[in-house]
Amino acid sequence: MAAIITEQFRVLSAGNFLSGISSTGSSYYTWVGLPNAVNLDANWNTSPPSPIDSINEENRYWDTMLAMKKINSSDVKRVVEKYTWATGEKYDMYRHDYSRNNLAPVSKSTTLYNSKYYVINKDYRVYICLHNGISPENPTGKPSLDEPLFTDLEPRSAGSSGDDYVWKYLYTLTPSDILRFDSSNFIPVPNDWSTNPNNISVKDNSSTSGQIKIVTISSRGAGYGTALTYNNVDIFGDGEGAKASVTVNSDGKIQSVDVSNGGSGYSFATLDLDSAGIVNTASSVDAVTSVVIPPDGGHGADIYNELGSRKVMIYSRLENDATNPDFITGNEFARIGVVKDPLVYQSSSKVSSEKASAVYALKVTAGQLNQVSFVADDVITQTIGVGSTAIGRVVSFDNNTGVLKYWQDSQVATSSTAGANPLYGYKLLRFQNQLTNGGSFNVNGGNATVAIDTSFSGISTVLNNRTYFLGQTFDKGTANPEVNPQSGQIIYVDNRPSVLRSSNQKEDIKIVLEF
């Protein structure tokens, strides 16, 4: 049985995703992870592997997660593909009937939403093309010569070149949208289109749906008599009131069709030449015209359906925050993602803070700060008991505060070599602060032994009259993540070449989800 998922379902799904982020019942976070990816794959930075979608890999994503940032309603916009107006370019026009049997003339797309029928101009204004100069002599349309710049409510041409383009102004990007959501490939679409009074005036002046704007000619025919303009030619269909002016040229061919009254309520329509007395008296070739049906509610009424906004962009800026240093500097990340409804560590409550750390941490005793150094991805181990060892990999080390952040690789407890048991056993043990040796741990197989500062508890420390915030709450020198691993639903993953974070930079992350 043949079936399809319709384009409208995709538009609806994008809208539902935005609604979910605005809902108080759900929480979404952007996350970064995978420090030192080249140690996992030497070719990672030149050819990052495609993410794997499986439950097992989702657990691995949690292993390597570093930190997450909350996605608020202001951080999300629907977006559409970006087509920047350029002189001499051809554009498709809005039509209701593009399909595999009727391709868009310029892009050859089988659907309206994949065709090139709208533009953004130099002033960040967005316009939809209602007519692209298509005619029997120009079956794919004409090059556009006049850049649309106007903000008139009614559609019109953009200049005096005679390129025969008709444009409809839709909206202008705000400065905030330009900064956060504009990109080389996508244009943001305003939120709350139907309720924002700044948008309502852009709708067609008709108070009802189905107002006809455009009638095209694909064959002029012949034998229609002498040059004459026929007014009030009926446009028949399931609507009412649409009229057109039809001009016959001196060769007896249909020269032009201009809509004089758009009427209302049309979902199909035909230009009725015969009833107006525009008859092919020479029994020659009949003219062929086509009435373009506007979107439900008229152009500008619902730009999400009109533009086919099936994609959503999530914007996150990673900034270095001295009071909440969850996004660590001095390390790399090579993976970004989105997670829904993560839980607080060892809790059934959803994470609600703006930022959350996803790594473990140890605090090194002050007396050893100048005696040991850590390199990212160094292996640290701690003997828990006979035959029991905890293992981790260094993410970062702050020599001022003595805070060592690390992640634990579950593969060390699942993989084996030449049939032998995993080196550190089948259980991934956590580092502890209550051992007989005071909680010391080793670096790189015992090259150095480091003591945990079990006298320290808290989320900040004061050094030389300066308060340092640690980003995690320590209990006797150890800190757990602020988010519970393997909680929530990871809904997006992207492997990227490694990004080295430094104290003087910010990272803008733009994620586009397609529905």
C-alpha positions as CSV (number, residue, x, y, z in Angstrom):
1,M,0.0,0.0,0.0
2,A,1.5,3.3,-1.1
3,A,1.6,6.1,1.5
4,I,3.5,9.4,2.2
5,I,4.3,11.6,5.1
6,T,3.0,15.0,3.9
7,E,4.9,18.3,3.9
8,Q,2.2,19.7,6.2
9,F,3.0,17.0,8.8
10,R,6.6,18.2,8.7
11,V,5.6,21.8,9.2
12,L,3.3,20.8,12.0
13,S,6.1,18.8,13.7
14,A,8.4,21.7,13.6
15,G,5.8,23.9,15.3
16,N,5.1,21.2,17.9
17,F,8.8,21.0,18.7
18,L,8.9,24.8,19.3
19,S,5.8,24.5,21.5
20,G,7.5,21.7,23.5
21,I,10.5,23.9,24.3
22,S,8.2,26.7,25.5
23,S,6.3,24.3,27.7
24,T,7.1,24.3,31.4
25,G,6.7,20.5,31.4
26,S,9.8,19.8,29.3
27,S,13.4,20.9,29.3
28,Y,15.9,20.8,26.4
29,Y,19.6,21.3,26.6
30,T,22.4,21.7,24.1
31,W,25.5,19.7,25.1
32,V,29.1,19.4,24.0
33,G,31.4,16.4,24.5
34,L,34.1,14.1,23.4
35,P,37.4,15.7,24.6
36,N,40.5,14.8,22.6
37,A,38.7,12.9,19.8
38,V,42.0,12.3,17.9
39,N,43.0,9.8,20.6
40,L,39.9,7.9,19.6
41,D,40.4,8.3,15.9
42,A,43.6,9.8,14.4
43,N,41.6,11.0,11.3
44,W,38.8,12.5,13.3
45,N,39.6,16.2,12.6
46,T,39.9,15.6,8.8
47,S,37.1,13.2,8.5
48,P,34.8,13.0,11.5
49,P,32.8,9.8,11.5
50,S,29.0,9.8,11.1
51,P,27.2,9.4,14.5
52,I,25.6,6.0,15.1
53,D,22.0,5.9,16.2
54,S,21.7,3.1,18.7
55,I,21.0,2.7,22.4
56,N,24.6,1.5,23.0
57,E,26.0,4.5,21.3
58,E,23.7,6.8,23.2
59,N,25.3,5.5,26.4
60,R,28.7,6.3,24.9
61,Y,27.6,9.8,24.2
62,W,26.9,10.2,27.9
63,D,30.3,8.8,28.7
64,T,32.0,11.6,26.8
65,M,29.6,14.5,27.6
66,L,31.2,17.6,29.2
67,A,28.5,20.1,29.9
68,M,25.1,21.3,28.8
69,K,23.3,24.6,28.4
70,K,19.5,25.1,28.6
71,I,17.6,25.9,25.5
72,N,15.0,28.6,26.1
73,S,12.1,29.6,23.9
74,S,14.1,32.6,22.7
75,D,16.9,30.3,21.5
76,V,14.8,28.6,18.9
77,K,13.4,29.7,15.5
78,R,11.9,28.0,12.5
79,V,14.1,28.5,9.5
80,V,13.9,28.0,5.8
81,E,16.6,27.7,3.1
82,K,18.3,31.0,2.2
83,Y,17.9,32.5,-1.3
84,T,19.6,35.9,-1.4
85,W,18.3,38.1,-4.2
86,A,20.8,38.7,-7.0
87,T,20.3,40.6,-10.2
88,G,20.1,38.4,-13.3
89,E,19.0,35.3,-11.3
90,K,15.8,33.4,-12.2
91,Y,13.4,32.4,-9.4
92,D,10.5,30.1,-9.2
93,M,7.1,31.6,-8.5
94,Y,4.6,30.5,-5.9
95,R,2.3,27.8,-7.3
96,H,0.0,25.4,-5.6
97,D,0.4,22.6,-8.1
98,Y,4.1,21.7,-8.3
99,S,4.5,17.9,-8.4
100,R,6.5,15.2,-10.1
101,N,4.1,15.7,-13.0
102,N,4.6,19.5,-13.0
103,L,8.1,20.5,-12.0
104,A,9.0,24.0,-10.8
105,P,10.3,25.7,-13.9
106,V,13.7,27.0,-12.5
107,S,14.7,24.6,-9.7
108,K,13.0,21.6,-11.3
109,S,11.7,20.6,-7.9
110,T,8.7,18.3,-7.4
111,T,7.3,20.3,-4.5
112,L,6.7,23.9,-3.7
113,Y,8.8,23.8,-0.5
114,N,11.9,22.6,-2.4
115,S,11.6,25.3,-5.0
116,K,13.3,28.7,-5.1
117,Y,10.2,30.9,-4.8
118,Y,11.2,33.5,-2.2
119,V,14.2,35.7,-1.5
120,I,15.9,37.9,1.2
121,N,17.2,41.2,0.1
122,K,20.1,43.4,1.2
123,D,18.0,45.0,3.9
124,Y,17.1,41.6,5.4
125,R,13.5,41.8,4.1
126,V,11.9,38.6,2.9
127,Y,9.6,38.5,-0.2
128,I,7.7,35.7,-2.0
129,C,7.7,35.7,-5.8
130,L,4.1,35.5,-7.1
131,H,5.1,35.9,-10.8
132,N,8.5,35.4,-12.4
133,G,7.8,36.6,-15.9
134,I,6.8,33.2,-17.2
135,S,5.1,33.2,-20.6
136,P,5.0,31.1,-23.8
137,E,8.2,33.0,-24.9
138,N,9.8,32.5,-21.5
139,P,8.5,29.1,-20.3
140,T,10.8,29.1,-17.2
141,G,10.5,32.8,-16.5
142,K,12.8,35.8,-16.8
143,P,15.9,36.9,-15.0
144,S,15.0,39.2,-12.1
145,L,16.4,42.7,-12.6
146,D,14.8,44.8,-9.9
147,E,15.6,44.1,-6.3
148,P,12.4,44.2,-4.1
149,L,12.9,46.8,-1.5
150,F,9.3,48.0,-0.7
151,T,7.1,47.2,2.3
152,D,3.8,47.8,0.6
153,L,1.0,45.5,1.7
154,E,-0.2,44.6,-1.8
155,P,2.0,42.6,-4.2
156,R,3.7,44.5,-7.0
157,S,6.7,44.8,-9.3
158,A,9.9,46.0,-7.7
159,G,11.0,48.5,-10.4
160,S,10.7,49.7,-13.9
161,S,12.9,47.2,-15.8
162,G,10.0,45.3,-17.2
163,D,11.2,42.0,-15.8
164,D,7.5,41.1,-15.1
165,Y,8.2,39.9,-11.6
166,V,5.6,40.4,-8.9
167,W,6.7,40.3,-5.3
168,K,4.8,40.1,-2.0
169,Y,6.6,41.5,1.1
170,L,6.4,39.2,4.1
171,Y,8.7,40.4,7.0
172,T,12.0,41.9,8.0
173,L,14.5,40.2,10.2
174,T,15.1,41.8,13.6
175,P,18.6,42.7,14.7
176,S,18.5,39.9,17.2
177,D,17.4,37.4,14.6
178,I,20.2,38.5,12.3
179,L,22.8,38.0,15.1
180,R,21.5,34.7,16.4
181,F,19.8,32.9,13.6
182,D,20.8,34.2,10.2
183,S,23.4,32.0,8.5
184,S,24.8,31.4,5.0
185,N,22.2,28.6,4.4
186,F,19.1,29.6,6.4
187,I,16.7,32.4,7.1
188,P,14.8,32.6,10.4
189,V,11.1,32.9,10.4
190,P,9.3,35.0,13.1
191,N,7.7,33.3,16.0
192,D,4.0,33.9,16.9
193,W,3.1,35.0,13.4
194,S,-0.6,34.9,13.9
195,T,-0.7,36.8,17.2
196,N,2.0,39.4,16.7
197,P,0.3,42.7,15.6
198,N,3.4,43.6,13.6
199,N,2.8,40.6,11.3
200,I,-1.0,40.8,10.9
201,S,-0.8,43.9,8.6
202,V,1.3,41.9,6.1
203,K,-1.6,39.6,5.3
204,D,-3.6,40.0,2.1
205,N,-6.2,42.8,2.4
206,S,-8.9,40.2,1.7
207,S,-10.8,39.2,4.9
208,T,-11.4,35.7,3.6
209,S,-9.3,33.0,2.1
210,G,-8.8,32.1,-1.6
211,Q,-8.3,35.5,-3.2
212,I,-6.8,35.1,-6.7
213,K,-3.7,37.1,-7.5
214,I,-2.1,35.6,-10.6
215,V,-3.2,33.9,-13.9
216,T,-0.5,32.6,-16.2
217,I,-0.5,32.0,-19.9
218,S,1.3,28.9,-21.3
219,S,-0.1,29.1,-24.8
220,R,-1.4,32.3,-26.4
221,G,-3.5,30.5,-28.9
222,A,-4.6,32.2,-32.2
223,G,-7.8,33.3,-34.0
224,Y,-9.2,35.4,-31.3
225,G,-10.0,38.4,-33.6
226,T,-8.8,41.9,-33.5
227,A,-6.8,43.7,-30.8
228,L,-9.2,44.3,-27.8
229,T,-9.3,44.3,-24.0
230,Y,-12.1,42.3,-22.4
231,N,-13.0,43.5,-18.9
232,N,-14.7,41.6,-16.1
233,V,-13.9,38.1,-17.5
234,D,-15.2,35.6,-15.0
235,I,-12.8,33.3,-13.1
236,F,-15.0,30.3,-12.2
237,G,-14.4,27.7,-9.5
238,D,-15.6,27.0,-6.0
239,G,-15.1,30.6,-5.0
240,E,-16.9,33.8,-5.8
241,G,-16.3,37.2,-7.4
242,A,-12.9,36.8,-9.2
243,K,-12.6,38.8,-12.4
244,A,-9.8,39.4,-14.9
245,S,-9.0,41.7,-17.8
246,V,-7.9,39.8,-20.9
247,T,-6.1,41.6,-23.7
248,V,-6.0,40.2,-27.3
249,N,-3.2,41.5,-29.5
250,S,-3.3,42.4,-33.2
251,D,-2.3,38.8,-34.1
252,G,-5.4,37.5,-32.5
253,K,-3.5,35.9,-29.6
254,I,-4.0,36.3,-25.9
255,Q,-1.4,38.9,-24.9
256,S,-2.1,39.3,-21.1
257,V,-4.4,38.4,-18.3
258,D,-4.6,40.7,-15.3
259,V,-6.6,39.9,-12.2
260,S,-8.9,42.9,-11.6
261,N,-10.9,41.4,-8.6
262,G,-9.4,38.5,-6.7
263,G,-12.7,37.4,-5.2
264,S,-12.6,34.9,-2.3
265,G,-13.0,31.2,-1.4
266,Y,-11.1,29.6,-4.3
267,S,-9.4,26.2,-4.0
268,F,-9.6,25.6,-7.8
269,A,-10.4,28.0,-10.6
270,T,-10.5,28.4,-14.4
271,L,-10.5,31.5,-16.6
272,D,-13.7,31.4,-18.6
273,L,-12.8,32.9,-22.0
274,D,-15.9,31.5,-23.8
275,S,-18.5,33.2,-21.6
276,A,-16.8,36.6,-22.2
277,G,-17.0,36.2,-25.9
278,I,-13.3,35.5,-26.3
279,V,-13.8,32.8,-28.9
280,N,-11.4,31.1,-31.3
281,T,-13.4,31.9,-34.5
282,A,-10.7,30.7,-36.8
283,S,-10.7,27.1,-35.3
284,S,-7.1,27.6,-34.6
285,V,-5.0,26.7,-31.5
286,D,-6.8,27.4,-28.2
287,A,-5.1,29.5,-25.6
288,V,-4.0,27.8,-22.4
289,T,-4.2,29.7,-19.1
290,S,-3.7,28.6,-15.4
291,V,-5.1,30.2,-12.3
292,V,-2.7,30.1,-9.3
293,I,-4.5,29.3,-6.1
294,P,-3.1,31.2,-3.0
295,P,-2.4,29.5,0.3
296,D,-5.2,29.1,2.8
297,G,-6.0,32.5,4.3
298,G,-4.1,34.4,1.6
299,H,-0.5,35.2,1.1
300,G,1.1,36.2,4.4
301,A,-1.6,34.7,6.5
302,D,0.4,31.7,7.6
303,I,4.0,32.0,6.6
304,Y,5.0,28.7,8.2
305,N,2.8,26.8,5.7
306,E,3.5,29.3,2.9
307,L,7.3,29.0,3.2
308,G,7.3,25.4,4.3
309,S,9.2,26.0,7.6
310,R,10.0,22.3,8.3
311,K,13.3,23.1,10.0
312,V,14.1,24.5,13.4
313,M,17.4,26.2,14.4
314,I,18.7,26.1,17.9
315,Y,21.1,28.8,19.0
316,S,23.5,28.4,21.9
317,R,26.4,30.6,22.8
318,L,29.1,29.1,25.0
319,E,30.6,31.8,27.2
320,N,33.1,31.6,29.9
321,D,31.3,32.3,33.2
322,A,33.5,32.8,36.3
323,T,30.6,32.1,38.6
324,N,29.6,28.9,36.8
325,P,32.5,27.4,34.9
326,D,30.8,24.3,33.6
327,F,32.1,24.9,30.0
328,I,35.7,24.3,30.7
329,T,38.5,26.2,28.9
330,G,41.8,24.6,27.9
331,N,40.2,21.5,26.5
332,E,38.6,20.4,23.2
333,F,35.2,19.2,22.2
334,A,34.3,17.3,19.0
335,R,30.7,16.5,19.5
336,I,27.5,18.5,20.0
337,G,24.0,17.4,20.6
338,V,20.5,18.0,22.1
339,V,19.0,16.2,25.0
340,K,15.4,16.3,26.3
341,D,14.5,16.1,30.0
342,P,17.9,15.2,31.6
343,L,17.7,14.5,35.3
344,V,19.6,15.9,38.2
345,Y,22.3,13.5,39.4
346,Q,20.8,10.6,41.5
347,S,17.4,12.3,41.4
348,S,14.1,12.0,39.6
349,S,13.9,15.7,39.2
350,K,14.6,17.3,35.8
351,V,17.5,19.6,35.4
352,S,16.3,23.2,35.4
353,S,19.6,25.3,35.8
354,E,20.9,27.3,32.8
355,K,24.1,25.2,32.7
356,A,25.1,21.8,34.1
357,S,28.3,19.9,34.3
358,A,28.4,16.3,33.0
359,V,31.8,15.3,34.3
360,Y,33.2,14.1,37.6
361,A,35.8,16.1,39.5
362,L,38.5,15.7,42.2
363,K,40.2,18.4,44.3
364,V,44.0,17.9,44.6
365,T,45.6,18.9,47.9
366,A,47.2,22.3,47.9
367,G,50.7,21.0,48.7
368,Q,50.8,19.1,45.4
369,L,49.7,21.8,43.0
370,N,53.2,22.6,41.9
371,Q,54.5,19.0,42.0
372,V,52.3,17.4,39.4
373,S,50.9,18.3,36.0
374,F,48.1,16.8,34.0
375,V,47.7,16.6,30.3
376,A,44.2,16.2,28.7
377,D,43.3,12.6,28.3
378,D,45.9,11.4,30.9
379,V,44.7,8.2,32.5
380,I,44.1,8.4,36.3
381,T,43.5,5.3,38.4
382,Q,42.6,4.6,42.0
383,T,42.9,1.3,43.8
384,I,39.6,0.7,45.6
385,G,40.5,-2.7,46.9
386,V,42.1,-6.0,46.0
387,G,41.5,-6.4,42.3
388,S,39.3,-3.3,42.1
389,T,40.4,-0.2,40.3
390,A,38.7,3.0,39.3
391,I,39.8,4.6,36.1
392,G,39.2,8.0,34.4
393,R,40.6,10.3,31.7
394,V,41.6,13.9,32.4
395,V,39.4,16.6,30.9
396,S,41.1,19.6,32.5
397,F,43.1,20.7,35.5
398,D,43.1,24.1,37.2
399,N,46.4,24.7,38.9
400,N,45.0,27.5,40.9
401,T,42.1,25.7,42.5
402,G,43.4,22.2,42.3
403,V,40.2,21.0,40.5
404,L,40.7,18.0,38.2
405,K,37.8,17.2,36.0
406,Y,37.6,13.8,34.3
407,W,35.4,11.4,32.4
408,Q,35.1,7.7,32.7
409,D,35.2,5.5,29.6
410,S,32.8,2.5,29.9
411,Q,34.7,0.6,27.2
412,V,37.5,-0.1,29.7
413,A,35.0,-2.3,31.6
414,T,33.5,-4.0,28.5
415,S,36.4,-4.7,26.2
416,S,39.0,-7.4,26.5
417,T,42.2,-8.2,24.8
418,A,43.1,-11.7,23.4
419,G,40.3,-13.3,25.4
420,A,41.5,-11.9,28.7
421,N,39.2,-10.1,31.1
422,P,39.2,-6.3,31.0
423,L,42.3,-4.9,32.7
424,Y,40.2,-3.1,35.3
425,G,37.4,-5.6,35.6
426,Y,33.8,-5.5,34.3
427,K,32.6,-2.9,36.8
428,L,33.3,0.8,36.1
429,L,34.1,2.0,39.7
430,R,33.9,5.6,40.9
431,F,36.8,7.4,42.6
432,Q,36.4,7.5,46.4
433,N,37.5,9.8,49.2
434,Q,37.0,7.4,52.1
435,L,39.9,4.9,51.5
436,T,42.6,4.0,54.0
437,N,45.2,5.8,51.9
438,G,43.1,9.0,52.1
439,G,41.9,8.8,48.6
440,S,45.2,9.1,46.7
441,F,45.2,8.2,42.9
442,N,47.8,7.5,40.3
443,V,48.5,9.2,37.0
444,N,49.6,7.4,33.9
445,G,50.2,4.0,35.5
446,G,51.9,5.3,38.7
447,N,54.2,8.0,37.3
448,A,52.8,10.2,40.0
449,T,50.7,9.7,43.1
450,V,48.2,12.5,44.0
451,A,46.2,13.0,47.1
452,I,42.6,14.1,47.2
453,D,41.9,17.1,49.4
454,T,39.3,15.3,51.6
455,S,39.2,18.4,53.9
456,F,37.4,20.4,51.2
457,S,33.6,20.6,50.7
458,G,31.7,23.3,48.9
459,I,31.2,24.9,45.5
460,S,33.7,27.7,45.8
461,T,37.1,28.4,47.3
462,V,38.9,31.6,48.3
463,L,42.6,32.1,47.3
464,N,44.4,35.3,48.0
465,N,41.2,37.2,48.8
466,R,39.6,36.1,45.5
467,T,36.7,33.7,45.3
468,Y,36.9,31.0,42.7
469,F,33.6,29.2,41.7
470,L,34.2,25.6,40.9
471,G,30.9,24.8,39.0
472,Q,30.2,21.7,41.0
473,T,29.6,20.9,44.6
474,F,32.4,19.0,46.3
475,D,32.0,16.6,49.2
476,K,35.3,15.8,50.9
477,G,37.3,16.5,47.7
478,T,35.1,14.7,45.1
479,A,32.2,16.0,43.0
480,N,29.6,14.2,40.9
481,P,28.1,15.5,37.7
482,E,25.2,17.9,38.0
483,V,23.3,15.7,35.5
484,N,22.5,12.0,35.8
485,P,24.2,10.0,33.0
486,Q,21.9,8.1,30.7
487,S,18.9,10.2,31.7
488,G,16.5,11.9,29.3
489,Q,16.5,11.4,25.6
490,I,19.3,12.4,23.2
491,I,17.5,13.6,20.1
492,Y,20.4,15.0,18.1
493,V,24.1,14.2,17.7
494,D,26.8,15.8,15.5
495,N,30.4,14.8,15.2
496,R,32.6,17.8,14.3
497,P,36.4,18.5,14.0
498,S,37.8,19.3,17.4
499,V,37.3,22.8,18.8
500,L,39.8,24.0,21.4
501,R,38.2,26.3,24.0
502,S,40.2,29.2,25.4
503,S,39.5,31.8,28.1
504,N,39.2,34.6,25.6
505,Q,36.7,33.1,23.1
506,K,33.1,32.3,22.7
507,E,31.5,29.7,20.6
508,D,28.2,30.1,18.7
509,I,26.5,26.8,18.1
510,K,23.7,26.7,15.5
511,I,21.9,23.3,15.2
512,V,19.3,22.8,12.5
513,L,16.7,20.1,13.0
514,E,14.7,19.0,10.0
515,F,11.3,17.4,10.4
